Amino acid sequence: MGGTGGVGSLLVDMLVKNKYHVSATFRKAADQANIEKLGAKAVQLDLAKSTPEQLTDELTGFDHIFFTAGSGGKDVWNVDRDGAVKVCHALSAMASSSSNGIISKKSQHSKNAHYIVLSSIGVHKPEIMGDLEDYGKAKKEADDLIWKDQIKKTIIRPGALTDDKETGKIIVNGGTGGMPEVSLIEKTKKITNTRADVARTMMEAAKIFNNDEESRLFEMINGNDDLDPGMDIAKALETLSKPVVDYDALGTY
């Protein structure tokens, strides 16, 4: 969802080059050719006007659903918030129908689709986001609703996005427990990410988190000389795959 934006178009390109079968949505007719040039199937869709029921048809048959759509601050409630939530509701309804034995054969892959959502660092406290406060509120509401749903999801909150060259090094903060108590914002002022690193992280999340049913929410920034040089993207995500052991609950022997 959202195959024409800065992160979305990079993600589509990476997925195609890694042999995924990709469908990407676009709203303006002029964007169709750009998606097709990348080797993906282009699907025209207006998230602001679509219902969860209408979205079901477009979500059918996929193992991973990526949400990178955004309004650029022009319609944060209908696109950035409601768009992400409607996709979640559609996936949830499909999974529920499957559990009741009434999902069609065509929809078998989507019944357990992994929903990977692009959010933003700082949305846990929208009031600190300055001119982006409304955007932060919209994304926080979306994240909160999606996180509570029973579908498998990964919510990624990157720092400020840049068009710099991909670094391959990131710092992550969070995991299966949801938003950590201390945000990366409180640890460093260098909270940027290249769009290419974010796209790569979304693709790697689909690969690395493919073999479990855990949901994850995490912040990410590029490695820096202020906090930490960072880890290779795949290795950083693997740290979020390790089970958390409650040693207190185990007792002493």
Secondary structure, DSSP 8 states (H G I E B T S, - for coil): ---SSHHHHHHHHHHHHTT---EEEESSGGGHHHHHHTT-EEEE--TTT--HHHHHHHHTT-SEEEE----TTSSIIIIIIHHHHHHHHHHHHHHHHHHTT---GGGTGGGG-EEEEE--TTTTSGGGGGGGHHHHHHHHHHHHHHHHSSS-EEEEEE-EEE------EEEEEEETT-S-SS-GGGT-S--EEEHHHHHHHHHHHHHHTTTS---EEEEEEE--SSS---EEHHHHHHTTTS----HHHH---
